[in-house]
Amino acid sequence: MRGTRFAALSAFVAVADHGSFTRAATQLGVSTGSLSHTIRELEENLGVRLLNRTTRSVAPTEAGERMLARLRPLLDEFEAAVDSVNAFRERPAGQLRITVPPPVAAFVLAPLLPRFLAQYPDIILDVSVDPVLTDIVAGRYDAGVRLGHRIARDMIAVRITDDLRMNVVASPNYFARHGRPETPQDLQAHNCIRLRFPSGAFSPWRFSIEGETLELDVKGSLIANDADLLVNAALKGTGVAYVLRDFAAPFIATGQLVPLLEEWMPPPSDGFFLYYSSRRQNLASLRAFIDFLLANLKNNASSANSVDTATPSTSSK
């Protein structure tokens, strides 16, 4: 009975964290119908409604919030107890849940994941790719990756990329039809492919002119919230794109894209850090993942500048 009750409570926390029966069911490896039945039976046994359900969302009731506040620390302790046996294994094991933004998924993790999983076959890596800043504690993630200045001060953070540089790029085909901009102001006459953030704001096109940063209000026929789509459009000659150098570098190397206005590009900005709560710092699978990243990332000359993993980061939100 206790085992059944524990499973039901864990299921409740998963639904509350995801705000969705479907996503929680996927994480738990059960059907949505089975999960719904489990929660309904839990509520009937307790005699109180724990979740408010609508056609669009699922959210805890006041009683559910109170239960969550008590359950989350208990589940953390339970997971820590289970993970403690990893010390007696030859290799770390268990599930590791992380949330990362699309750029990191594309140019940091994608090339390394096959090797990590081959080296640690007993670790199940659950990666959520999300441009929105996620509360990793409330979402029960073991770690996240975000720009350094967006990480809360009470988190432990480790640098995993150098500072970020931007590139303005276009294809030779685009130049043949529209000419090449020689100054940032020339972009006003070009078709600029723009990136929109989840907030609805556009990614700024910034340039450094006479020691001052200039932000241009560019226009164009294509707007997207995915950098891969922007780069592909630039490859096809649609227009001029302003993207992270890591996205454009492979295509610049082959001549498919040409960098523009390099003497006007702004100084590099804050890089990406992997961060986690101190409650997760002894998780064997997380330590293995961090050690692997630091040992294998090609641009780790800056790892000497990493935030000390034994102390909280001094980054601000």
Secondary structure, DSSP 8 states (H G I E B T S, - for coil): -HHHHHHHHHHHHHHHHHT-HHHHHHHHTS-HHHHHHHHHHHHHHHTS--EEE-SS-EEE-HHHHHHHHHHHHHHHHHHHHHHGGGGGSSS--EEEEEEE-HHHIIIIITTTHHHHHHH-TTEEEEEEE-SS---TTTTT-SEEEEEGGGS-TTSEEEE-S--B-EEEEE-HHHHHHH----SGGGGGGS-EEEEB-TTS-B--EEEEETTEEEEE----S-EES-HHHHHHHHHTTS-EEEEEHHHHHHHHHTTSSEEE-GGG----B--EEEEE-GGGTT-HHHHHHHHHHHHH-TTGGGGGGS--TTS------
